[in-house]
Amino acid sequence: MTSIPEDFLIRAMSEDDLVSLFNIEALNTDKGWTIEQFVQAMDCTHVLCIDQTVVGFFVMVVGGDQSELHNISVHPQYQNRGYGRLLLHQAISQLDPAVRQVFLEVRVSNYSAITLYLSLGFKEVGIRRDYYPNAFGREDGILMCLQR
């Protein structure tokens, strides 16, 4: 893992970030979020900036004592440098202490994300059959939970 530069910033998403988030999403998945979905999630989305350039984001929704990570992504040029871990750590650490569980779904084919989630204490709690669309039809999602 490359060291994280000192000039990074994680901040709330603004409308000016929409195109950057959409482009990052499109680079990382065939059937990603639309601009409209990012607009709807604006209030619960944070972006990672390096040298004032958006290179990643997370979408965390809170409801009562639970939260759900709806999306997290890092631009391919910045992957495998610890930014995904940094984003996920920030997403979890910003939560109110009353939030006791963090849920997420991940494609069964996304080995690097599964490894990251397991390393941070997430446990598999279920399978969602045919949850994600892909180029060949659909693939399962793994439902994971972190107890806080």
Secondary structure, DSSP 8 states (H G I E B T S, - for coil): -----TTEEEEE--GGGHHHHHHHHHHH-TT---HHHHHHTGGGEEEEEETTEEEEEEEEEEETTEEEEEEEEE-GGGTTSSHHHHHHHHHHHTS-TT--EEEEEEETT-HHHHHHHHHTT-EEEEEEEEEEEETTEEEEEEEEEEE-
